[in-house]
Amino acid sequence: MTEFDITLVNKMSKNDEDSWLLSMNHGAGSVVMKQTESYVSLRRELLALRAEYKRVAAPDVARVGEYLQGWDQVTLGETFDEILSLVHSLRGTAAAYGFCEVGAVAGEIEEVLRFVREHQALPAGCDVLFLARRWQAAAVYNQLTGV
């Protein structure tokens, strides 16, 4: 049996985060084995890091949402630079921690803000309130709206 015969099956529920199983295909049947203690330990550490990221990132996610909701005109300055920095950081870190929707929308916001910085205007057809709603939806979906 090779490592390619092993498939990770996610049986995780909200009440039992350690219910992941390794499933090994063996001929016509399937043998299911519990993970090793080191796998469970590593998984717990990763879940703890992810929970800590949610705790730390939630205020930044809220700050970006508030900024977009309050957008009324192109105003460059300290707040603009702060938000650009936040979305740039969230673009990479959110995706790295598995919050892909927030990472993707942060990337879109970053591109819009970079355009604004360069042209002193929004890109044609850009609706900041729509972008703000998408940001909020991604944050809610990824449970990054507060802890």
C-alpha positions in Angstrom: 0.0 0.0 0.0 1.4 3.4 -0.9 0.8 6.9 0.4 -1.5 7.5 -2.6 -3.8 4.8 -1.2 -4.5 7.0 1.8 -7.3 9.5 1.6 -8.2 12.0 4.2 -11.9 11.9 5.0 -13.3 14.9 6.9 -15.9 13.7 9.3 -15.6 16.8 11.4 -18.6 18.2 13.2 -18.9 21.3 15.4 -19.0 19.1 18.5 -16.3 16.7 17.6 -13.3 18.4 16.0 -11.1 15.3 16.3 -13.3 13.0 14.3 -11.2 13.2 11.2 -10.3 9.7 9.9 -7.8 8.2 7.6 -9.4 5.9 5.1 -7.2 3.3 3.3 -8.5 1.8 0.1 -7.8 -1.9 0.3 -9.0 -4.0 -2.7 -12.7 -3.9 -3.1 -13.3 -2.8 0.5 -12.2 0.1 2.6 -10.4 0.0 5.9 -10.9 3.0 8.2 -8.2 3.8 10.8 -8.0 6.4 13.5 -5.2 9.0 13.2 -2.0 8.6 15.1 -1.5 10.6 18.3 1.0 12.9 16.5 -1.5 13.7 13.8 -4.2 14.6 16.3 -1.7 16.7 18.3 -0.6 18.6 15.1 -4.2 19.1 14.1 -5.1 20.6 17.5 -2.2 23.0 17.2 -3.3 24.1 13.8 -6.9 24.6 15.0 -5.5 26.7 17.9 -3.5 28.8 15.5 -6.6 29.3 13.3 -8.7 30.3 16.3 -6.1 32.8 17.4 -6.0 34.2 13.8 -9.8 34.7 13.9 -9.5 36.5 17.2 -6.7 38.8 16.0 -8.1 39.4 12.5 -11.7 40.1 13.4 -11.1 43.8 14.4 -9.2 44.4 11.1 -12.0 42.8 9.1 -14.5 45.0 10.9 -12.3 48.1 10.3 -12.2 47.4 6.5 -15.9 46.9 6.4 -16.6 50.2 8.3 -14.3 52.1 5.9 -16.0 50.7 2.8 -19.5 51.4 4.3 -18.6 55.0 5.0 -17.0 55.6 1.5 -18.4 58.7 0.0 -15.6 60.0 -2.1 -12.0 59.3 -3.0 -9.9 60.7 0.0 -6.3 59.7 0.1 -4.5 60.0 3.4 -3.6 58.1 6.6 -6.8 56.2 6.9 -6.7 55.2 3.2 -3.1 54.0 3.6 -4.1 52.1 6.8 -7.0 50.3 5.0 -4.8 49.5 2.0 -2.2 48.0 4.3 -4.9 45.9 6.1 -6.4 44.5 3.0 -3.0 43.7 1.6 -2.2 41.8 4.8 -5.6 40.1 5.0 -5.3 39.1 1.3 -2.4 36.8 2.1 -2.9 35.8 5.7 -6.7 35.0 5.5 -6.1 32.6 2.6 -3.1 31.0 4.4 -5.3 30.3 7.4 -8.0 28.8 5.2 -10.3 31.8 5.1 -10.3 31.9 1.3 -13.3 34.0 0.7 -12.0 36.9 2.9 -8.6 36.5 1.2 -10.2 36.7 -2.3 -12.3 39.8 -1.6 -9.4 41.5 0.2 -7.5 41.0 -3.1 -10.3 42.7 -5.0 -10.4 45.6 -2.6 -6.7 46.0 -2.7 -6.7 46.2 -6.5 -9.5 48.9 -6.3 -7.6 50.9 -3.7 -4.3 50.7 -5.7 -6.2 52.0 -8.7 -7.7 54.8 -6.6 -4.2 55.8 -5.4 -2.9 56.0 -8.9 -5.8 57.6 -10.6 -7.5 59.6 -7.8 -10.8 58.0 -8.9 -12.7 54.7 -8.7 -12.4 52.2 -11.6 -15.2 52.5 -14.1 -18.2 50.6 -13.0 -16.9 50.1 -9.4 -19.6 50.1 -6.8 -18.0 50.4 -3.4 -21.2 49.6 -1.5 -21.5 46.4 -3.4 -17.9 45.6 -2.6 -18.6 46.4 1.1 -21.5 43.9 1.0 -19.3 41.2 -0.6 -16.7 41.9 2.1 -19.3 41.5 4.9 -20.7 38.3 3.3 -17.2 36.8 3.1 -16.5 37.8 6.7 -19.7 36.2 7.9 -19.1 33.1 5.8 -15.6 32.7 7.2 -16.8 33.6 10.8 -14.4 36.5 11.0 -17.0 39.1 12.2 -16.1 38.8 15.9 -15.4 36.2 18.4 
